[in-house]
Amino acid sequence: MKRHLISAADLTRDDAVLILDTAEEMARVADRPIKKLPTLRGRTVCNLFFEDSTRTRISFEAAEKRLSADVINFAAKGSSVSKGESLKDTAQTLEAMGVDAVVIRHSASGAPYRLATSGWIDAPVINAGDGTHQHPTQALLDAFTMRRRLIGPDAGLGQDLGGRRITIVGDVLHSRVARSNVDLLHTLGAEVTLVAPPTLVPVGVETWPCEVSYDLDSVLPKSDAVMMLRVQRERMNAAFFPTEREYSRRYGLDGDRMARMPEHALVMHPGPMVRGMEITAEVADSGRCTAVEQVANGVSIRMAVLYLLLGGNEPAVSSPRTDRTEEK
Amino acid sequence: MSKILIRGAKVLGGEPQDVLIDGETIAALGSGLSPEGATVIEADGKILLPGLVDLHTHLREPGREDSETVLTGTRAAAGGGYTAVFAMANTFPVADTAGVVEQVYRLGQEHGYCDVQPIGAVTVGLEGKKLAELGAMHESAAGVTVFSDDGKCVDDAVIMRRALEYVKAFGGVVAQHAQEPRLTEGAQMNEGVVSAELGLGGWPAVAEESIIARDVLLAEHVGSRVHICHLSTAGSVEIVRWAKSRGIDVTAEVTPHHLLLTDELVRTYNPVYKVNPPLRTERDVMALREALADGTIDIVATDHAPHPHEDKDCEWAAAAMGMVGLETALSVVQRTMVDTGLLTWADVADRMSFAPARIGQATGHGRPISAGEPANLTLVDSAYRGEVDPAGFASRSRNTPYEGRELPGRITHTFLRGRATVVDGKLA
């Protein structure tokens, strides 16, 4: 593993499988009455959020607290950033206060990369979503969810997603989730197909390790998992598609379309869902939709990433592996 | 003023000769010229070029003296071998009145490192709505002949047409920054494979090419000449080539950085590579080199764009666009065009001095190196190899994309009307 987690593309197959396996161990902690490990006791993690995000921030915070880290939450709103302080000064200020790792969410693509590589700070940097670039922990939790559902929590250990066919549908152009998933799923051996209206597929997509289709119905029967991306209503004002209704008709997932998927196939959504737009309530609330499970898995994945980046090399006082043995 | 004898210089890269400067002019060329009464400079086979002329410089004064002033910018220009620079109009206030252009012109004269020829804004406040008083700027002491809203595109076709027509009355030229604004909203880098991966807003080649296509046709229609700033795409080259073959009076420039760097560098997210127009692909770079070699592109212009450190020491989206270029331009041209065999030194003299002086009507600049001509000269040690160290720049800003890169060539002497502004690689 590298020192930072900036892009899903930075992970090797073995790195990714190690994170998924570690997350399985972390998930067992969540099933205990006391959901806490002492692994990061005395370490301080800063959640540096320059962009509004409730889900991801809370998920990281839960993961950090379950590992006993001290947590500092920094939200750009109401902070010195709104008074014009730069990313560099903000990060250096926080590091001067003794931060051991920085989890950063930023609206500018590449901001976490800059933070990790510009020599501004020394602490490991975990990308919690940057612009339309990457959101690696989301891709990891998605892969984790797929492996658990398609192979099984125990049977999946050590396994990748070789040969699985994953379809990602929606606003690929503006989606860091899509970019991260294409990279990671490819690394894990899955076959990825992106489905979107041509306006929402980036120019230059031809070099991505995936297929692109404009026809959702033809792809559905061949999918082991269908991941629906959020489509913001305001996109239609920029002529990416004519109306919400037309988008839903052509690219939304409703009950009829879900019926065309193989029986074992999952419906996934990174949230927040726009019900009635890319997904109907019928599908969102069905047993095949893993949206809520993905949230739970997100905590396990983020615990695994924090553990591996911050504590993974130390003979941990109570490594999760030891805990697992104790459980048995 | 005293005499200077430059001994054994390869004039325009030719056979070594002696060149005698007397006062402000070149007195004689030949071999074995008498050094009597003259300061002797042993050129030892260095290349002697006419003083370089930059048709596209941002000197930032008035308004952004934290990034550059006329003094620091002209010192940088002299260091880079320039004897004349055209200062773009996007200052604060904008150079859209006779008052502002005269101020910039006079500052250049007072400091004396390099002649400064102000460029006037085409439209009031660079807003693209209303023509600035182009005639008044032309008639001012600054004698403006080149007009540009550079940094912004004159995107309104009617305003562009009128500007092209209007400046014919006094032989002016409009220099267009070709960037269709709607196609580049939120644009951060060249749109293509790299932008798709990095998730940075794409800047399509067509946003440049569509404006160039429109403007060469407008120029043809109204019988005007038009100059296109900083061509950056292979498609733009094809359009200009087509326009020239059709007899349209168009000239075009390319920057040194577009001859060398590609959008692959943006993978570092280091804003030192953020520039307008953006760095393009290898294919574009090769097309630009070829076009500069075959004359489709007339000149090299630096688009020297100084920015203070804090405007680059940040995340990509927040960073300012632009690179400094005056002090590295000739080295980059040597590396990309001369050392590759695409241009001779005589061609370099054309692309970086004769042709830009002609397009901008810079009197006394871009003249042949012969007896009786003004002694605006640049002596280049083309054998030199060294890493670019921004700490040594005369420019107030350090936003160079070449830091730590090895580039060939070094200016050892620059003469402005017979007076040395650079001696042994140092500002005089």
Contacts between the chains, C-beta under 8 A, distances in Angstrom:
chain1	res1	chain2	res2	distance
A	86	B	310	6.8
A	86	B	313	7.4
A	86	B	314	5.4
A	86	B	318	7.9
A	87	B	314	5.9
A	87	B	315	5.4
A	87	B	318	7.6
A	88	B	313	6.0
A	88	B	314	6.6
A	106	B	315	6.8
A	107	B	317	7.6
A	108	B	315	4.2
A	108	B	316	6.2
A	108	B	317	3.8
A	108	B	318	6.4
A	109	B	188	7.8
A	109	B	198	5.9
A	109	B	199	4.1
A	109	B	200	5.2
A	109	B	269	7.7
A	109	B	316	6.8
A	109	B	317	7.0
A	110	B	198	6.6
A	110	B	199	8.0
A	110	B	200	7.2
A	110	B	269	3.4
A	110	B	315	6.3
A	110	B	316	4.8
A	110	B	317	7.8
A	111	B	315	4.1
A	111	B	316	7.8
A	111	B	317	7.9
A	113	B	269	4.8
A	114	B	269	5.3
A	114	B	270	7.7
A	114	B	314	7.6
A	114	B	315	5.3
A	114	B	316	7.2
A	117	B	268	7.6
A	117	B	269	7.9
A	118	B	270	8.0
A	118	B	313	7.6
A	130	B	199	7.5
A	131	B	199	5.3
A	131	B	200	7.6
A	131	B	317	7.1
A	132	B	199	3.6
A	132	B	200	7.8
A	133	B	198	6.0
A	133	B	199	3.4
A	133	B	200	7.6
A	134	B	199	7.2
A	176	B	199	6.2
A	179	B	197	7.3
A	179	B	199	6.2
A	202	B	195	7.2
A	202	B	196	3.9
A	202	B	202	7.2
A	203	B	191	5.2
A	203	B	192	6.4
A	203	B	195	7.6
A	203	B	196	6.5
A	203	B	202	6.0
A	203	B	204	7.2
A	204	B	191	7.1
A	204	B	192	4.7
A	204	B	193	4.1
A	204	B	194	7.1
A	204	B	195	6.2
A	204	B	196	3.2
A	204	B	197	7.2
A	204	B	202	7.8
A	205	B	196	5.6
A	206	B	193	7.5
A	207	B	193	4.9
A	207	B	196	7.5
A	207	B	197	7.6
A	208	B	196	7.2
A	208	B	197	7.7
